[in-house]
Amino acid sequence: MKIIITGNPNYEGLCKGLYEAYNSNQLEFIGRHNGWDMMDLDAIAEYVKNADVFVNSLLIPNNGQEKLLHKVYKTFQGLHIINISSTTSYWRDSYSSQDYLESKIALDEASKTYSQHGTFGSSNIRVSNIAFGQLASQSQIVKSTNNKISLIDAGKLVKWVIDSPRDMNIHYLAVDPIQTNY
């Protein structure tokens, strides 16, 4: 199975957790770290169209993640698209910037629409949306002392969605760590 993921597995973030969860050569990561222009959404969509699974993980400015989903979906020949969102959009909280919140809400809505096409429509593409809150990434560790989701646990959750039975679709999964310090 060929799995292409946007993001850098060398950065302390979700992609590193995915890399560790799989521990295999099934994964290919694309991003600035290996020469990709992440604003060239057409080139990315063309490249990933023959993958079995595409994980839309990397935050791209100006609703780029949502725009990439639209472009990929039009030509995708694979089995499953997984969008990585944030529980910011689930809770609609004010802890994140308005631009970030709006981009994640737009991604969630587009993912929901395409998920419905695969479940009740004529598409063979499963589309899932996973919203994480408080990952133990480099950027989040410096922001607060709240409990965080380990990167390997987050990677295992994405793997679980990828490995889920082909005759069902996990539309939306929102995951936050339980906070014991309140």
C-alpha positions, -999 to 999 in steps of 0.1 A, spaced: 0 0 0 13 34 -10 6 62 16 16 98 8 15 123 36 20 161 36 45 171 63 79 165 77 87 133 97 118 149 110 99 176 128 84 168 163 48 166 151 22 143 138 42 131 108 70 119 132 43 99 151 30 84 119 65 74 108 71 57 142 36 40 142 42 24 108 80 18 110 79 8 73 87 21 39 50 23 29 50 60 39 62 89 17 63 124 31 62 154 9 69 190 21 93 218 20 118 196 38 123 176 5 119 203 -20 81 205 -25 65 239 -31 34 234 -9 17 263 -25 17 244 -58 -15 225 -51 -19 213 -87 15 196 -86 7 180 -53 -27 167 -65 -11 153 -96 16 135 -76 -7 119 -51 -35 109 -74 -22 73 -77 -15 67 -40 -37 43 -21 -40 67 8 -34 104 10 -30 121 44 -36 158 41 -17 168 72 3 199 66 -12 233 74 -10 254 43 -17 292 44 -49 307 30 -71 276 35 -45 257 15 -54 224 32 -90 227 22 -81 238 -14 -57 209 -17 -85 185 -6 -107 198 -34 -80 194 -60 -69 159 -49 -105 147 -47 -111 155 -84 -84 133 -97 -77 108 -69 -76 71 -80 -68 57 -46 -89 43 -17 -88 68 12 -82 105 19 -76 115 55 -77 151 65 -59 162 97 -79 189 114 -79 204 149 -104 202 178 -103 240 177 -129 237 150 -149 211 170 -150 233 201 -151 266 181 -128 280 208 -109 312 208 -75 297 218 -64 298 182 -63 326 157 -94 334 137 -77 325 105 -66 291 118 -101 284 132 -118 294 99 -94 273 78 -100 242 100 -138 247 99 -136 249 61 -115 218 59 -140 199 82 -170 210 61 -153 199 28 -143 166 44 -178 160 55 -192 166 21 -168 142 4 -172 117 31 -209 116 23 -202 111 -14 -182 80 -6 -207 66 19 -240 73 2 -230 85 -33 -212 71 -63 -176 76 -52 -153 48 -41 -131 71 -21 -134 70 17 -128 104 32 -121 107 69 -113 137 91 -93 134 123 -92 164 146 -65 164 172 -61 188 201 -30 193 221 -5 171 203 29 168 220 45 186 190 73 211 192 49 240 187 24 229 214 48 219 242 60 255 244 25 269 245 12 252 277 17 227 304 -16 209 296 -16 172 290 -7 164 254 -14 134 231 19 116 224 29 117 188 31 79 186 -4 76 200 -17 101 174 2 82 146 -14 50 158 -49 66 156 -43 77 120 -30 42 112 -61 27 128 -83 48 105 -63 38 75 -65 1 85 -102 2 93 -124 -22 73 -129 -11 37 -167 -16 39 -172 13 64 -160 48 67 -149 67 98 -162 102 89 -149 122 118 -128 116 148 -121 143 174 -95 136 201 -83 156 230 -62 145 260 -79 144 293 -68 172 315 -62 162 351 -48 195 363 -81 214 364 
